[in-house]
Amino acid sequence: MQASNPIRLVRQPLSNGEAIKLNFQAQDQMMKGDLAGAARTIQLAMQKDPTLWMTYYMRARLLAREGKYELATADCNWVLHKYPRFIDAALLRAEANAQLGRYTEALQELNHVVRILPPLDSYARALQTRAWFLATCDHSSFRNGAQAVQDAKLACKLTKWNDEIAIVTLAAASAEVGDFDSAVRYAQQALTVKDISPRVSKRIQRDLELFKQHKPVRSS
């Protein structure tokens, strides 16, 4: 799953400040790989304020990390019912649906998010997520390498070539169109991004080995 970057939590009217702090803590725990700790923190946040949509999104992220994609989509549905403009939940739902083999639903959601032109940071994430899907989908009829390259290049530009996920997505898109030299170069560039997490670095190194063997990435 690509939803690994930190997000800015938005305070809602009457929302519980302690629950918001716990969401920050859970986000930090997930980024460090402490999924068990994140689960406990999210449960505490639920107890503090069971109506805060952000907690359901954090739980959806955790469930997706655990491979529980059906449950993750259910939480994303809850979030988007409460806060339809929350792009991160829509992107996570699309990724979860892709993992569940619901490729049509996933692509429709990604196309919709790109089409509505959200704020630039969300737009970059939407382009990157769609590019990854188009470059790596298991089902060949949904892959579109040329569009993936276009989306990923724009995502890299919008993030000023300082987002390792966007850069490795461009690498995967390059591999999909058969440009493995560029794929290797972009993957190596992604590994040099400052403060890259060990988990993401490991995944990029795995992809890099595929590119060196002239093999594309597949999402399975």
C-alpha positions in Angstrom: 0.0 0.0 0.0 1.2 3.5 -0.8 -0.5 5.4 2.0 2.6 5.7 4.0 3.2 9.4 4.2 2.1 11.4 7.2 -1.0 13.5 6.8 -2.1 16.7 8.4 -4.8 16.1 11.0 -7.7 18.5 10.8 -9.5 19.6 14.0 -13.2 19.4 13.8 -15.6 21.4 15.8 -16.3 19.7 19.2 -13.8 16.9 18.5 -11.8 15.5 21.4 -8.3 17.0 21.6 -7.0 13.9 23.3 -8.3 11.7 20.5 -6.5 13.9 18.0 -3.2 13.6 19.9 -3.7 9.8 19.9 -4.1 9.8 16.2 -0.8 11.6 15.8 0.7 8.9 18.1 -0.8 6.0 16.1 0.4 7.6 12.8 4.0 7.8 14.2 3.8 4.2 15.4 2.6 2.9 12.0 5.4 4.7 10.3 7.9 3.1 12.7 6.4 -0.3 12.0 4.8 -0.7 15.4 1.5 -2.0 14.3 0.5 -3.6 17.6 1.2 -0.3 19.4 -0.8 1.6 16.8 -3.7 -0.7 17.2 -3.8 -0.1 21.0 -3.5 3.7 20.5 -6.3 3.7 17.9 -8.5 1.8 20.3 -7.9 4.4 23.0 -8.7 7.2 20.5 -12.0 5.4 19.7 -12.8 5.4 23.4 -12.0 9.1 23.7 -14.2 10.1 20.8 -16.0 7.5 18.8 -17.3 10.1 16.3 -13.9 11.4 15.1 -13.6 10.4 11.4 -9.8 10.7 11.6 -9.6 7.7 13.9 -11.5 5.6 11.5 -9.1 6.6 8.7 -6.1 5.7 10.9 -7.7 2.3 11.6 -8.3 1.8 7.9 -4.6 2.5 7.3 -3.7 0.0 9.9 -6.1 -2.6 8.5 -4.7 -2.2 5.1 -1.1 -2.7 6.4 -2.4 -5.9 7.9 -3.9 -7.1 4.7 -7.5 -6.7 6.0 -8.7 -4.8 2.9 -12.4 -5.5 3.2 -12.4 -4.0 6.7 -10.3 -1.1 5.5 -12.8 -0.2 2.8 -15.6 -0.3 5.3 -13.8 2.2 7.5 -13.0 4.4 4.4 -16.7 4.3 3.5 -17.5 5.5 7.0 -15.0 8.3 6.8 -16.2 9.5 3.4 -19.8 9.5 4.5 -18.8 11.8 7.3 -16.2 13.9 5.3 -16.7 13.4 1.6 -13.8 15.8 0.7 -11.1 13.7 2.5 -9.0 12.6 -0.5 -6.7 10.3 1.4 -9.6 8.1 2.4 -10.7 7.8 -1.2 -7.2 6.9 -2.4 -6.9 4.3 0.4 -10.2 2.8 -0.6 -9.1 2.6 -4.2 -5.9 0.9 -3.2 -7.8 -1.6 -1.0 -10.3 -2.3 -3.8 -7.4 -3.0 -6.1 -5.9 -5.4 -3.6 -9.3 -7.1 -3.5 -9.4 -7.5 -7.3 -12.0 -4.8 -7.8 -10.0 -3.1 -10.5 -12.9 -1.3 -12.2 -14.0 0.3 -8.9 -10.4 1.2 -8.0 -9.7 2.9 -11.3 -13.0 4.7 -11.4 -12.3 6.2 -8.0 -8.7 7.2 -8.9 -9.9 8.8 -12.1 -12.6 10.7 -10.2 -10.1 12.1 -7.7 -7.7 13.2 -10.4 -10.5 14.7 -12.4 -11.8 16.9 -9.6 -8.4 18.6 -9.2 -8.0 18.6 -5.4 -5.4 20.8 -3.6 -1.9 20.2 -5.0 -0.6 17.9 -2.3 -3.7 15.7 -2.7 -3.5 15.9 -6.4 0.1 14.7 -6.4 -0.9 11.7 -4.2 -3.8 11.0 -6.5 -1.6 11.0 -9.6 1.0 8.9 -7.9 -1.6 6.3 -6.8 -3.2 6.1 -10.2 0.3 5.8 -11.8 1.2 2.9 -9.5 -2.1 1.2 -10.3 -1.7 1.6 -14.1 1.9 0.4 -14.0 1.6 -2.6 -11.7 -1.9 -3.9 -11.8 -2.0 -7.7 -12.0 -4.7 -7.6 -14.8 -3.1 -6.6 -18.0 -6.2 -4.9 -19.4 -6.0 -2.2 -16.7 -2.3 -1.4 -17.2 -1.4 1.7 -19.2 2.3 2.4 -19.0 2.3 5.6 -21.0 -0.3 7.2 -18.8 1.5 5.9 -15.7 4.7 7.6 -16.8 2.8 10.9 -17.5 1.0 10.8 -14.1 4.2 9.8 -12.2 6.3 12.5 -13.8 3.8 15.2 -12.8 3.6 13.8 -9.3 7.4 14.0 -9.0 7.3 17.6 -10.3 4.6 18.6 -7.9 6.5 17.1 -5.0 9.7 18.7 -6.2 11.4 15.3 -6.7 11.5 14.9 -2.9 9.0 12.1 -2.5 10.4 8.6 -2.6 7.0 7.0 -3.3 6.4 9.3 -6.3 9.9 8.6 -7.7 9.8 4.8 -7.3 6.3 5.0 -8.9 8.0 6.6 -11.9 10.5 3.8 -11.9 7.8 1.2 -12.0 6.0 3.1 -14.8 9.3 3.3 -16.7 9.7 -0.5 -16.3 6.1 -1.0 -17.6 7.0 0.7 -20.9 10.3 -1.3 -21.1 12.6 1.5 -20.2 14.5 -0.4 -17.5 17.6 1.9 -17.6 15.4 4.8 -16.4 13.6 2.4 -13.9 16.9 1.6 -12.3 18.0 5.2 -12.2 14.8 6.4 -10.7 14.7 3.7 -8.1 18.3 4.6 -7.1 17.2 8.2 -6.9 14.3 7.3 -4.6 16.7 5.6 -2.2 18.6 8.9 -1.7 15.6 10.9 -0.5 16.2 12.3 2.9 14.6 10.6 5.9 13.3 7.6 3.9 11.9 5.0 6.3 13.6 1.6 6.5 10.3 -0.2 5.4 10.0 1.9 2.3 13.7 1.6 1.6 13.5 -2.1 1.7 10.6 -2.2 -0.7 12.3 0.1 -3.1 15.5 -2.1 -3.0 13.3 -5.1 -3.8 11.8 -3.3 -6.8 15.3 -2.1 -7.9 16.5 -5.7 -8.1 13.5 -6.5 -10.4 14.4 -3.6 -12.7 18.0 -4.7 -12.9 16.7 -8.1 -14.1 14.5 -6.3 -16.7 11.3 -7.3 -14.8 8.3 -5.0 -14.1 6.6 -4.7 -10.7 3.3 -6.4 -10.2 1.0 -5.5 -7.3 0.4 -9.1 -6.1 
